[in-house]
């Protein structure tokens, strides 16, 4: 008796089809699992055997051979439990083979036959649609995640027994109804500050708005308690909500990583990731024995916040160069090369010296010149050059702390950000949303044109402050974003002068 069931395994950022082939022959009872399974898959037989027995079915008294094809692809994860069980039941003729051929099966089994929440469902559902399958069969806790894929039947069950009853009945199994209501559980993953709660810091608030409007990376430097972290944590609140394609990308990454809660659906809020400075380079950039997404990918279409930036290991910070420039991370291993998306907005905060008071006129710094130099040298020039907006955040005076916050709310600021991004969408790339920060060199010349006076000012500033070619372009891009916020078609000298503040004042000179 032979049966074949379609399944899938996660390989990097993609789902790869796998076929579970089962043959039951005579002879002494036994079980063989072949096809390059990893440890979690090799252990599946114990779960599958107990799940089938506790669901009320008897295993045949013969030798069971299960092959996971293709044989040269390493199979990982507990999601192959269900297709192995279904293939055995189909070979026992308890499930019609013609029905099982139309679906992809994925899910983990408990010993009592329950179907457990499984990671990586969304990319598998997208693969099923692409390959022309009628639908996907999975645990009930994963149903909402798969239902975001249009034109794909989703069949979810709580137990293996329920699945067998549905597939062996007189009528075909019934797909789950589409879910149209918004799922708040996915949005509870991230918490933000509101701009209305920030006191003072007019220049820093303006820089946040520019960063959000154009997708520009930003770093705050100032003494302890000046509000750097508060400002950075308010950045996601002024970003526009994810569109469907962006939400699909973000949810896919969190699904692969196993960070989606049971019963959660599409993530609609922009992610905000703030790893501790003790993080390793693999955890930040991604990788491992079986390459998986790191923090830079988990922040895709959102914000990656690095607090106390110089406290991160230098080797960790240097791996940020590729994703900051390309928006992707390429991870190569002996067996495969994986490409993960990593188009995030970097927000960072730091003290100007180890004690934090070297730039504070009202406090005494206890650091000597060598300590300050060694502290600042942890940040390389090439990394800083990729951070567009560099803002000094002074400590607030006591009377400013006593006042009530008078700034605009995040909702008001977000309205201007959305307008500016819509201008960029229609001008930079009508087929998609290419923010000003991502414009390639050939487009900068045409989109960021300036007049003769502005050109003279920029050349003079570039000479005085030794701007690199990248820094020169970033000033133009920042000026273009400021003009978009003001709803100007052309960049004026005032826009350029404001843009120069964020590359030539305070922190940029302090960190040389």
C-alpha positions in Angstrom: 0.0 0.0 0.0 1.4 3.3 -1.2 0.4 6.9 -0.6 1.9 10.4 -1.3 1.0 13.6 0.4 2.2 17.2 -0.3 3.9 19.1 2.4 6.5 21.8 2.7 9.6 22.9 4.7 11.0 26.3 5.4 14.4 27.0 3.7 15.6 30.5 4.6 12.9 33.0 3.5 11.1 30.6 1.2 8.9 27.5 1.6 10.0 24.5 -0.4 7.6 21.7 -1.5 8.1 18.3 0.0 6.3 15.1 -0.8 5.8 12.5 1.9 5.7 9.0 0.4 4.6 6.1 2.6 4.8 2.4 1.8 3.4 -0.3 4.1 4.7 -3.8 3.4 4.6 -7.1 5.1 7.2 -8.5 7.4 8.3 -7.6 10.9 6.8 -4.4 12.4 9.1 -1.4 12.1 9.4 2.1 10.9 12.0 3.8 8.6 12.1 7.6 7.9 14.4 8.6 5.1 15.0 11.7 3.0 17.5 13.8 5.0 15.4 14.7 8.1 16.8 16.8 10.9 16.4 15.9 14.6 12.9 17.3 15.0 11.7 15.5 11.9 13.4 12.2 12.9 11.6 12.3 16.3 8.3 12.8 14.6 7.5 9.0 14.5 7.0 8.9 18.2 4.5 11.8 18.0 2.8 10.4 14.9 2.4 6.9 16.3 0.9 8.1 19.6 -1.3 10.7 17.8 -2.8 8.0 15.5 -3.3 5.5 18.3 -4.9 8.1 20.6 -7.2 9.3 17.8 -8.8 5.8 17.7 -6.9 4.2 14.8 -4.8 1.1 14.7 -1.4 1.0 12.9 -0.9 -1.8 10.5 1.3 -4.8 11.6 3.9 -4.4 8.9 7.0 -2.4 8.0 6.3 1.3 7.4 8.7 3.2 5.2 8.3 7.0 4.9 10.4 8.9 2.3 10.7 12.7 2.3 11.3 13.8 -1.3 13.4 15.3 -2.7 16.0 13.3 -0.9 18.8 15.8 -1.2 17.0 18.6 0.6 17.3 18.8 4.4 13.9 18.8 6.1 13.4 20.8 9.2 10.7 21.6 11.7 7.7 19.9 13.4 5.3 20.9 10.6 5.9 17.6 8.9 4.1 15.6 11.7 0.7 16.0 10.1 1.6 15.1 6.5 3.5 12.0 7.8 0.4 11.0 9.7 -2.0 11.7 6.8 0.2 9.7 4.4 0.1 6.7 6.7 -3.6 7.0 7.1 -4.0 7.4 3.3 -2.0 4.3 2.7 -4.3 2.5 5.1 -7.2 3.8 2.9 -8.7 5.8 5.8 -8.4 9.0 3.8 -9.2 9.1 0.0 -6.0 9.7 -2.0 -7.8 11.7 -4.6 -8.8 14.3 -2.0 -5.4 14.4 -0.3 -3.7 15.1 -3.6 -5.3 18.6 -3.8 -4.0 20.0 -0.6 -0.8 20.7 1.2 -0.7 19.5 4.8 1.3 21.1 7.5 1.2 21.0 11.3 2.7 19.6 14.5 0.9 16.8 16.4 0.7 16.3 20.1 0.7 12.8 21.6 -3.1 12.9 22.1 -3.8 13.8 18.4 -4.2 17.5 18.8 -2.9 19.8 16.1 -0.6 22.4 17.5 0.3 26.0 16.4 3.2 25.7 13.9 5.6 28.3 12.5 6.1 29.2 8.9 2.5 28.8 7.8 2.2 32.0 5.7 5.1 31.3 3.3 3.8 27.7 2.9 0.3 29.0 2.1 1.7 31.5 -0.5 3.7 28.6 -2.0 0.5 26.4 -2.2 -1.3 29.2 -4.1 1.7 29.6 -6.5 1.9 25.9 -7.2 -1.8 25.6 -8.0 -3.0 23.6 -5.0 -6.7 23.9 -4.0 -5.9 24.6 -0.4 -3.9 24.0 2.7 -4.7 21.8 5.7 -3.4 23.0 9.1 -4.0 23.5 12.8 -7.0 25.7 13.9 -4.6 28.1 15.7 -2.9 28.9 12.3 -6.1 29.4 10.3 -6.2 33.2 10.5 -2.6 33.4 9.4 -3.3 31.4 6.2 -6.6 33.1 5.5 -4.8 36.3 4.5 -3.8 34.5 1.2 -6.6 35.1 -1.3 -8.1 32.4 -3.5 -6.8 29.5 -1.3 -9.0 27.2 0.6 -8.0 26.9 4.2 -9.1 23.8 6.1 -8.2 24.0 9.8 -8.8 21.3 12.4 -8.3 20.9 16.1 -7.5 17.2 16.2 -6.3 14.5 13.8 -9.6 12.7 14.4 -11.6 15.7 13.1 -9.4 15.9 10.0 -10.0 12.2 9.2 -13.7 12.5 9.8 -13.9 15.5 7.4 -11.9 13.8 4.6 -13.5 10.4 4.9 -17.1 11.7 4.9 -19.7 11.5 2.1 -19.2 15.2 1.2 -16.0 17.1 0.5 -14.4 18.9 3.4 -15.6 22.5 3.9 -13.1 25.3 3.9 -13.0 28.0 6.6 -14.8 31.2 6.0 -12.7 34.3 5.1 -11.9 36.6 8.0 -12.6 40.3 7.4 -12.4 41.7 10.9 -9.2 43.3 12.1 -7.2 41.1 14.5 -5.8 43.3 17.4 -3.7 40.5 18.7 -1.1 41.0 16.0 -0.9 44.8 16.9 -0.2 44.2 20.5 3.3 43.1 19.7 4.6 46.6 19.5 4.1 49.6 21.8 5.0 53.2 20.9 5.2 56.6 22.5 3.1 59.5 21.3 4.8 62.7 20.1 2.5 64.8 22.3 4.3 63.5 25.4 7.6 65.0 24.4 8.6 68.2 26.1 10.8 70.7 24.2 13.4 69.3 21.8 12.0 71.2 18.8 14.9 70.3 16.5 14.8 66.7 17.4 11.0 66.5 16.8 11.5 68.0 13.4 14.3 65.6 12.6 12.0 62.7 13.5 9.3 64.0 11.1 11.9 64.2 8.3 13.2 60.7 9.1 9.7 59.3 8.9 8.7 61.2 5.8 11.8 60.2 3.7 12.9 56.9 5.4 16.1 58.5 6.6 18.2 56.9 9.3 18.7 59.0 12.4 20.9 59.2 15.5 20.5 61.2 18.7 23.4 62.2 20.9 23.2 64.0 24.2 23.6 63.7 27.9 21.7 61.2 30.0 18.1 62.0 30.6 17.8 64.4 27.7 15.0 62.4 26.0 16.9 60.4 23.3 15.2 57.1 24.0 11.8 58.8 24.4 12.2 60.4 21.0 13.2 57.2 19.2 10.3 55.3 20.7 7.9 57.8 19.3 9.2 57.4 15.7 6.9 54.4 14.8 3.8 56.4 15.9 4.3 58.9 13.1 4.9 56.3 10.4 1.9 55.4 8.1 0.3 52.0 8.6 1.5 49.1 6.5 -0.2 48.5 3.2 -1.2 44.9 2.3 2.0 43.9 0.5 4.2 45.3 3.3 2.0 43.6 6.0 2.3 40.3 4.1 6.1 40.7 4.1 6.3 41.5 7.8 3.9 38.7 8.8 5.8 36.3 6.7 9.1 37.0 8.5 7.5 36.7 11.9 5.8 33.5 10.9 9.1 32.0 9.8 10.7 33.1 13.1 7.9 31.6 15.1 6.9 35.0 16.7 3.2 35.0 15.6 0.9 34.3 18.5 -1.6 31.4 18.2 -4.7 32.7 16.4 -3.0 35.9 15.1 -3.5 37.1 11.6 -1.9 39.8 9.5 0.4 42.3 11.3 -0.8 45.8 10.5 1.5 47.9 12.7 5.1 48.7 11.6 7.5 46.6 13.7 9.7 48.2 16.3 12.8 46.2 17.4 15.2 47.4 20.2 17.8 44.7 20.8 20.1 44.9 23.8 23.7 46.0 23.2 24.9 42.5 24.2 23.4 41.0 21.0 25.6 38.9 18.8 26.2 39.6 15.1 24.2 36.4 14.1 21.2 37.5 16.2 21.3 41.0 14.7 21.9 40.1 11.0 20.5 36.6 10.9 22.1 33.2 10.2 22.8 30.1 12.3 23.2 26.5 11.2 19.9 26.8 9.4 19.8 30.4 8.3 16.9 32.4 9.8 16.0 36.1 10.0 17.7 38.4 12.5 16.7 41.6 14.1 17.4 43.6 10.9 14.8 41.5 9.1 12.3 41.5 12.0 12.5 45.3 11.7 11.7 45.2 7.9 9.3 48.0 6.9 9.7 49.3 10.5 12.2 50.7 13.0 15.4 49.2 14.4 16.3 51.1 17.5 19.9 50.7 18.9 20.1 52.4 22.3 23.6 53.2 23.6 25.1 52.6 20.2 28.8 52.7 21.2 28.1 49.9 23.7 27.5 47.4 20.9 30.4 45.4 19.8 32.1 46.9 16.8 31.9 43.7 14.8 28.1 43.7 15.4 27.7 47.3 14.2 29.8 46.7 11.1 27.5 44.0 9.7 24.8 46.7 9.4 26.5 48.2 6.4 25.0 45.9 3.8 21.4 46.1 5.0 21.6 49.9 5.4 22.8 50.2 1.8 21.0 47.4 0.0 17.9 46.8 2.1 18.6 43.0 2.1 20.8 40.5 3.9 22.6 37.7 2.1 23.6 34.8 4.3 25.8 32.1 2.8 26.4 28.6 4.2 28.0 25.5 2.7 24.6 24.1 1.7 22.7 27.2 0.7 22.5 31.0 0.3 19.5 32.8 1.7 18.4 36.4 1.0 16.3 38.1 3.7 14.6 41.5 3.3 15.9 44.2 5.7 14.6 47.6 4.6 14.3 49.3 8.0 14.6 52.7 9.4 17.6 52.8 11.8 17.2 55.0 14.9 20.1 55.1 17.3 20.9 56.9 20.6 24.2 57.5 22.3 26.0 59.6 24.9 28.8 61.8 23.7 31.3 60.2 26.1 31.4 57.4 28.7 30.0 59.6 31.5 27.7 61.3 29.1 28.4 65.0 30.0 31.2 66.1 27.7 28.8 68.3 25.6 26.6 69.5 28.6 27.5 73.0 29.7 25.8 72.6 33.0 27.6 69.4 34.2 31.2 68.4 34.7 32.6 65.6 32.5 34.9 63.1 34.3 36.3 61.5 31.2 39.8 62.3 29.9 40.6 62.8 26.3 41.8 59.2 25.7 38.6 57.7 27.2 36.5 60.0 25.0 38.5 59.2 21.9 38.4 55.4 22.5 34.6 55.6 23.2 33.9 57.5 19.9 36.1 55.3 17.8 33.8 52.4 18.4 31.7 53.9 15.7 33.4 53.8 12.3 33.2 56.5 9.7 31.5 54.4 7.1 28.7 53.4 9.5 28.1 57.0 10.6 28.2 58.1 7.0 25.1 55.9 6.4 23.1 57.7 9.1 21.4 60.6 7.4 20.2 62.7 10.3 22.6 63.3 13.2 21.0 65.4 15.9 22.4 66.7 19.2 19.8 66.5 22.0 20.5 69.0 24.8 19.4 68.4 28.4 16.1 70.2 29.2 16.2 73.0 31.8 14.2 72.6 35.0 11.5 75.1 33.9 11.1 73.2 30.7 10.5 70.0 32.6 7.9 71.7 34.7 5.9 72.8 31.7 3.2 70.7 30.1 4.0 69.2 26.7 2.9 71.6 24.0 3.9 69.7 20.9 1.7 68.2 18.2 0.3 64.7 18.6 1.6 61.8 16.5 -1.7 61.8 14.5 -1.1 65.3 13.3 2.5 64.7 12.4 1.6 61.4 10.7 -0.8 63.3 8.5 2.0 65.4 7.0 4.3 62.3 6.7 1.6 60.5 4.7 1.2 63.4 2.4 5.0 63.6 1.8 5.2 59.9 1.2 2.4 60.1 -1.4 4.3 62.8 -3.2 7.4 60.5 -3.3 5.3 57.6 -4.5 4.0 59.3 -7.6 7.3 61.1 -8.4 10.0 58.6 -7.5 8.4 55.3 -8.5 4.7 55.2 -9.6 4.8 51.4 -9.5 5.8 51.2 -5.8 6.9 53.4 -2.9 10.5 54.4 -3.3 11.3 56.8 -0.5 13.8 59.6 -1.0 16.4 57.9 1.2 16.5 54.9 -1.2 16.9 56.9 -4.4 19.8 55.6 -6.6 22.4 58.0 -7.8 21.0 58.4 -11.3 17.7 59.6 -9.9 19.2 62.0 -7.4 20.5 64.2 -10.2 17.0 64.5 -11.8 14.8 64.6 -8.7 17.0 66.7 -6.4 17.9 69.6 -8.7 18.9 72.8 -7.0 19.6 76.3 -8.2 23.0 78.1 -8.5 22.9 79.7 -5.1 22.0 76.5 -3.4 24.7 74.7 -5.3 27.3 77.2 -4.1 26.1 76.8 -0.5 26.3 73.0 -0.7 29.8 73.0 -2.3 31.1 75.4 0.4 29.6 73.2 3.1 31.1 70.1 1.6 34.6 71.6 1.5 34.3 73.0 5.1 33.0 69.8 6.7 34.7 67.3 4.4 31.5 65.7 3.3 32.0 62.4 1.5 30.2 61.7 -1.8 27.6 59.7 0.1 27.2 62.6 2.6 26.8 65.1 -0.3 24.0 63.0 -1.8 22.3 62.6 1.6 22.1 66.3 2.1 20.3 66.6 -1.2 17.9 63.7 -0.3 17.2 65.3 3.1 16.5 68.6 1.4 14.2 66.9 -1.0 12.2 65.4 1.9 12.0 68.7 3.6 10.6 70.2 0.4 8.1 67.4 0.2 6.9 68.1 3.8 6.4 71.8 2.7 4.7 70.6 -0.5 7.3 72.3 -2.7 8.0 70.9 -6.2 11.6 72.3 -6.1 14.2 72.4 -3.4 14.9 76.0 -2.2 18.0 77.3 -0.5 16.1 77.3 2.9 15.4 73.5 2.5 19.0 72.9 1.7 20.2 75.0 4.7 18.0 73.1 7.1 19.3 69.8 5.6 22.9 70.9 6.2 22.1 71.3 9.9 21.7 67.6 10.3 25.0 66.8 8.7 27.3 69.6 9.9 26.2 70.5 13.4 26.7 69.1 16.9 27.1 65.3 16.8 28.8 65.1 13.4 31.8 67.1 14.5 31.9 65.6 17.9 32.3 62.1 16.5 35.1 62.8 14.1 
